[in-house]
C-alpha cells in the first residue's frame, strides 16, 4: 500500500495543484484568454468573492491567492509545460458532451459527469473501451482525469480508479488521433513524438520503485511500453545491485558474517523479484535472477575457500607445535 499511496500523492499534486485548475480554465485555453482570466481572478480575490469557473472548488475547498495566479500563469508559459499540465486537467473539445459534463462538475455532480463521458468511452454491450475517434478523443481524456479525481476522493478504491484512468489515457495517446490533443493545447508549430507524450504521462505519476500494483496497465500494447519497461528494468537492476553490494562489503571486512549477509540478500531480492515478475519479460526476469544467483554462488565459494585456508593454517600451526614439542 505504501507505493500506491506514493502514486496517489503524485496524482493529487498534478490534479489538485494543476495551474489550469488554479486559473479556472480548461487546458485548451489560449494565452490571451488565460491573461484575461488571471486579471479577472485577481479582481475577485480583491473583492473577497469566489468566481464560478472550471476549478471545481468542491474537490478540496480550493483557496487561491494572488501569487498562486501569477505562478500558475508562469508555469504554463511554454508549450512543453502546457502539454505536461494539460495531461492532468479537463479539455473542452466537444461542444455538446464536454460542456454538459463540465457543467455537472461545476454543480458538484461528478458521478453524473462521468456518465456523460461513459457513453462515448465505454461500449455498453461488453464494458470494453471504444475505439478513439476525433469525436470522442476528449471524452477519453476527460474520463481519465475524472477517474484520477475519483481516486483522490475515494482512497480506499484508488488503485482501481488509477489503473482505469491510465489505461484509458494510453488508449487515447496511442490512437491515430493523439496529435489532435497536442495541437489543441500547444502552439500549432510545436513538434513532439507520440512516444515522448506517453512517457511524459507515465513518468509524471508512476513510481518506479514499486509498480507491482500497476501490472495490469502493461498487458496492453502502446508505443512507449518497451522504453518505459526498459527504464523500470534498469531501476530494478540498480536496486538489486545495491542490495547485493552488502555481500561484497561483508566479504571485505567480516568473512564470518557472509552466510548471514547472503541470507538477508536472498530474502530481500526474492521480494523484489516477486514484484517484478508480473511486469518484466521472462528474459529480463531471468537476467536479474541469474545475476543474483551468481553473486550468492561467488559469496559461498569465497566463504568456503576462506575457511578451508583457515583450517589448513590451523592444522599447519598445530603440526608445527607438535614437532617442536
C-alpha positions as CSV (number, residue, x, y, z in Angstrom):
1,X,0.0,0.0,0.0
2,X,2.9,2.4,0.6
3,X,3.7,2.8,-3.0
4,X,0.1,3.0,-4.1
5,X,-0.1,6.0,-1.7
6,X,3.0,7.4,-3.4
7,X,1.4,7.2,-6.8
8,X,-1.8,8.8,-5.4
9,X,0.3,11.6,-3.9
10,X,1.8,12.3,-7.4
11,X,-1.7,12.4,-8.9
12,X,-3.0,14.7,-6.2
13,X,-0.2,17.1,-6.9
14,X,-0.8,17.0,-10.7
15,X,-4.6,17.4,-10.5
16,X,-5.4,19.4,-7.4
17,X,-2.5,21.8,-7.9
18,X,-2.8,22.0,-11.7
19,X,-2.2,25.5,-13.0
20,X,-5.2,25.2,-15.3
21,X,-7.3,24.4,-12.3
22,X,-5.9,27.3,-10.3
23,X,-6.7,29.6,-13.2
24,X,-10.2,28.1,-13.5
25,X,-9.8,27.3,-17.2
26,X,-9.8,24.1,-19.3
27,X,-6.5,23.0,-20.9
28,X,-7.1,24.3,-24.4
29,X,-7.5,27.9,-23.2
30,X,-5.5,30.3,-25.3
31,X,-2.7,32.5,-23.9
32,X,-4.9,35.6,-24.5
33,X,-7.8,34.0,-22.6
34,X,-5.6,32.9,-19.7
35,X,-4.3,36.5,-19.4
36,X,-7.8,37.9,-19.2
37,X,-8.8,35.2,-16.8
38,X,-5.9,35.9,-14.5
39,X,-6.8,39.6,-14.3
40,X,-10.5,38.6,-13.7
41,X,-9.5,36.3,-10.8
42,X,-7.4,38.9,-9.1
43,X,-10.4,41.3,-9.1
44,X,-12.5,38.6,-7.5
45,X,-9.8,38.0,-4.9
46,X,-9.6,41.7,-4.1
47,X,-13.4,41.8,-3.7
48,X,-13.3,38.7,-1.5
49,X,-15.6,36.8,-3.9
50,X,-15.4,33.3,-5.4
51,X,-16.0,33.0,-9.2
52,X,-17.8,30.2,-10.8
53,X,-15.3,28.7,-13.2
54,X,-13.7,25.4,-14.2
55,X,-11.7,24.9,-11.0
56,X,-14.4,22.8,-9.4
57,X,-13.7,24.1,-5.9
58,X,-15.8,21.5,-4.1
59,X,-13.0,18.9,-4.8
60,X,-10.9,20.2,-1.9
61,X,-12.2,23.7,-1.0
62,X,-9.7,25.4,-3.2
63,X,-8.3,28.6,-1.7
64,X,-6.4,30.9,-4.2
65,X,-4.1,33.8,-3.6
66,X,-2.8,36.5,-6.0
67,X,0.6,34.8,-6.0
68,X,-1.0,31.5,-6.9
69,X,-2.5,33.1,-10.0
70,X,0.9,34.6,-11.1
71,X,2.7,31.3,-10.5
72,X,0.1,29.3,-12.5
73,X,0.4,31.6,-15.5
74,X,4.2,31.3,-15.4
75,X,4.1,27.5,-15.0
76,X,2.3,27.1,-18.4
77,X,4.3,29.7,-20.3
78,X,5.9,27.2,-22.7
79,X,4.5,24.5,-25.0
80,X,6.3,21.8,-23.0
81,X,4.8,22.9,-19.7
82,X,1.3,23.5,-21.2
83,X,1.3,19.9,-22.5
84,X,2.7,18.4,-19.3
85,X,-0.1,20.0,-17.2
86,X,-2.8,19.5,-19.8
87,X,-2.4,15.8,-19.4
88,X,-4.0,16.1,-15.9
89,X,-6.8,18.6,-16.4
90,X,-10.0,18.8,-18.4
91,X,-10.2,19.5,-22.1
92,X,-13.4,21.2,-23.5
93,X,-13.3,20.0,-27.1
94,X,-16.8,18.5,-27.7
95,X,-19.2,21.4,-27.6
96,X,-22.1,19.1,-26.5
97,X,-20.8,16.3,-24.3
98,X,-17.8,18.1,-22.7
99,X,-19.7,21.3,-21.9
100,X,-22.6,19.2,-20.5
101,X,-20.3,17.2,-18.3
102,X,-18.3,20.2,-17.1
103,X,-21.5,22.0,-16.2
104,X,-22.3,19.0,-14.0
105,X,-18.9,19.2,-12.4
106,X,-19.4,22.9,-11.7
107,X,-22.6,21.8,-9.9
108,X,-20.6,19.2,-7.9
109,X,-22.1,16.1,-9.6
110,X,-19.0,14.1,-10.7
111,X,-20.9,10.8,-11.0
112,X,-23.3,12.3,-13.5
113,X,-20.4,13.9,-15.4
114,X,-18.7,10.5,-15.6
115,X,-21.9,9.1,-17.1
116,X,-21.9,11.7,-19.9
117,X,-18.4,10.7,-20.9
118,X,-19.1,7.0,-20.3
119,X,-21.4,6.9,-23.2
120,X,-18.6,8.0,-25.5
121,X,-15.8,5.9,-23.9
122,X,-17.3,2.6,-22.8
123,X,-19.1,0.1,-25.0
124,X,-22.3,-0.7,-23.2
125,X,-22.6,-4.2,-24.7
126,X,-19.3,-5.6,-23.3
127,X,-17.9,-2.9,-21.0
128,X,-14.8,-2.5,-23.1
129,X,-13.3,0.7,-24.3
130,X,-14.5,2.0,-27.6
131,X,-12.2,3.0,-30.5
132,X,-10.8,6.5,-30.2
133,X,-12.0,9.0,-32.9
134,X,-12.0,12.7,-33.4
135,X,-15.5,12.8,-31.9
136,X,-14.7,11.0,-28.6
137,X,-11.0,11.7,-28.0
138,X,-11.7,14.5,-25.5
139,X,-14.2,12.2,-23.7
140,X,-11.3,9.6,-23.2
141,X,-9.1,12.4,-21.9
142,X,-11.7,13.8,-19.5
143,X,-12.9,10.4,-18.4
144,X,-9.3,9.7,-17.4
145,X,-8.9,13.0,-15.5
146,X,-12.2,12.4,-13.6
147,X,-11.1,8.8,-12.7
148,X,-8.0,10.3,-11.2
149,X,-10.3,12.6,-9.2
150,X,-12.3,9.6,-8.1
151,X,-9.1,8.0,-6.9
152,X,-8.4,11.2,-4.8
153,X,-11.8,11.4,-3.2
154,X,-12.1,7.6,-2.7
155,X,-8.7,6.5,-1.4
156,X,-10.0,3.1,-0.4
157,X,-10.6,2.2,-4.0
158,X,-8.0,4.5,-5.5
159,X,-5.9,1.7,-7.2
160,X,-8.7,0.5,-9.5
161,X,-9.6,4.1,-10.5
162,X,-5.9,4.9,-11.2
163,X,-5.5,1.8,-13.4
164,X,-8.6,2.6,-15.3
165,X,-7.5,6.2,-15.8
166,X,-4.1,5.2,-17.1
167,X,-5.5,2.5,-19.4
168,X,-7.9,5.0,-21.0
169,X,-5.3,7.7,-21.4
170,X,-2.8,5.3,-23.0
171,X,-5.5,4.1,-25.4
172,X,-6.2,7.7,-26.3
173,X,-2.5,8.7,-26.7
174,X,-1.8,5.5,-28.7
175,X,-4.6,6.2,-31.2
176,X,-4.1,7.8,-34.6
177,X,-5.9,10.9,-33.2
178,X,-3.3,11.5,-30.4
179,X,-1.8,14.6,-32.0
180,X,-5.2,16.3,-32.1
181,X,-4.9,16.7,-28.3
182,X,-1.4,18.1,-28.5
183,X,-2.3,20.6,-31.2
184,X,-5.2,21.9,-29.2
185,X,-3.1,22.6,-26.0
186,X,0.1,23.8,-27.6
187,X,1.1,26.1,-30.4
188,X,0.4,24.6,-33.9
189,X,4.1,24.7,-34.7
190,X,5.1,22.6,-31.6
191,X,6.5,19.2,-32.5
192,X,6.8,16.1,-30.2
193,X,6.8,12.4,-30.8
194,X,4.0,10.1,-29.8
195,X,6.3,8.0,-27.6
196,X,7.5,11.2,-25.8
197,X,4.0,12.2,-24.9
198,X,3.2,8.7,-23.5
199,X,6.5,8.7,-21.5
200,X,5.8,12.2,-20.2
201,X,2.4,11.0,-18.9
202,X,3.7,7.8,-17.3
203,X,6.9,9.2,-15.8
204,X,4.9,12.0,-14.1
205,X,2.8,9.8,-11.9
206,X,4.2,6.2,-11.8
207,X,6.7,5.3,-9.1
208,X,9.5,3.1,-10.5
209,X,10.4,1.7,-7.1
210,X,7.3,-0.5,-7.0
211,X,4.9,-0.9,-9.9
212,X,3.6,-4.3,-9.0
213,X,0.1,-2.9,-8.3
214,X,0.1,-1.3,-11.8
215,X,0.9,-4.6,-13.7
216,X,-2.5,-4.7,-15.5
217,X,-1.5,-1.5,-17.4
218,X,1.3,-3.2,-19.2
219,X,-0.9,-6.0,-20.5
220,X,-2.0,-3.6,-23.3
221,X,0.3,-2.5,-26.1
222,X,1.3,1.1,-26.6
223,X,4.1,2.9,-28.3
224,X,6.1,3.8,-25.1
225,X,5.6,0.4,-23.5
226,X,9.1,-1.0,-24.3
227,X,11.1,2.1,-23.4
228,X,9.2,2.6,-20.2
229,X,9.6,-1.1,-19.1
230,X,13.3,-0.9,-20.0
231,X,13.6,2.1,-17.7
232,X,11.8,0.1,-15.0
233,X,14.1,-2.9,-15.6
234,X,17.2,-0.8,-15.1
235,X,15.8,0.7,-11.9
236,X,15.1,-2.8,-10.5
237,X,18.6,-3.9,-11.6
238,X,20.1,-0.9,-9.7
239,X,18.1,-1.7,-6.6
240,X,19.2,-5.4,-6.7
241,X,22.8,-4.4,-7.2
242,X,22.5,-2.1,-4.2
243,X,21.1,-5.0,-2.1
244,X,23.8,-7.4,-3.3
245,X,26.6,-5.0,-2.5
246,X,26.2,-5.8,1.2
247,X,27.7,-9.3,0.4
248,X,30.8,-7.7,-1.2
249,X,31.2,-5.3,1.8
250,X,30.9,-8.3,4.2
251,X,33.4,-10.3,2.3
252,X,35.9,-7.5,2.5
253,X,35.5,-6.9,6.2
254,X,33.9,-9.8,8.2
255,X,34.0,-13.0,6.3
256,X,32.4,-15.0,9.1
257,X,29.2,-12.9,8.6
258,X,28.9,-13.8,4.9
259,X,26.2,-16.6,5.4
260,X,24.0,-14.2,7.3
261,X,24.5,-11.4,4.8
262,X,23.8,-13.8,1.9
263,X,20.6,-15.0,3.6
264,X,19.4,-11.4,4.1
265,X,20.2,-10.5,0.4
266,X,18.4,-13.6,-0.8
267,X,15.3,-12.7,1.2
268,X,15.3,-9.1,0.0
269,X,15.9,-10.0,-3.6
270,X,13.2,-12.6,-3.6
271,X,10.7,-9.9,-2.6
272,X,12.0,-7.6,-5.3
273,X,11.8,-10.2,-8.0
274,X,8.4,-11.4,-7.0
275,X,7.1,-7.8,-7.6
276,X,8.7,-7.6,-11.0
277,X,7.6,-10.9,-12.4
278,X,4.2,-9.6,-13.3
279,X,5.7,-6.8,-15.4
280,X,9.1,-7.7,-16.8
281,X,9.6,-10.1,-19.7
282,X,10.8,-13.6,-18.9
283,X,14.3,-12.7,-20.4
284,X,14.6,-9.6,-18.2
285,X,13.4,-11.6,-15.1
286,X,15.9,-14.4,-15.8
287,X,18.7,-11.9,-16.3
288,X,18.1,-10.4,-12.9
289,X,17.6,-13.7,-11.0
290,X,20.7,-15.2,-12.7
291,X,22.9,-12.3,-11.6
292,X,21.7,-12.7,-8.0
293,X,22.3,-16.4,-8.1
294,X,25.8,-15.7,-9.5
295,X,26.5,-13.2,-6.6
296,X,25.3,-15.7,-4.0
297,X,27.4,-18.5,-5.5
298,X,30.5,-16.4,-5.6
299,X,29.9,-15.5,-1.9
300,X,29.6,-19.2,-1.0
301,X,32.8,-20.1,-2.8
302,X,34.7,-17.2,-1.2
303,X,33.4,-18.3,2.2
304,X,34.3,-21.9,1.6
305,X,37.8,-21.0,0.3
306,X,38.4,-18.7,3.3
307,X,37.6,-21.3,5.9
308,X,39.5,-24.1,4.0
309,X,42.5,-21.8,4.2
310,X,41.9,-21.0,7.8
311,X,41.5,-24.8,8.6
312,X,44.8,-25.6,6.7
313,X,46.6,-22.8,8.5
314,X,45.3,-24.1,11.8
315,X,46.4,-27.7,11.1
316,X,49.8,-26.5,9.9
317,X,50.2,-24.5,13.2
318,X,49.2,-27.5,15.3
319,X,51.6,-29.8,13.4
320,X,54.4,-27.3,13.9
321,X,53.7,-27.1,17.6
322,X,53.7,-30.9,17.9
323,X,57.0,-31.2,16.1
324,X,58.6,-28.7,18.4
325,X,57.3,-30.5,21.5
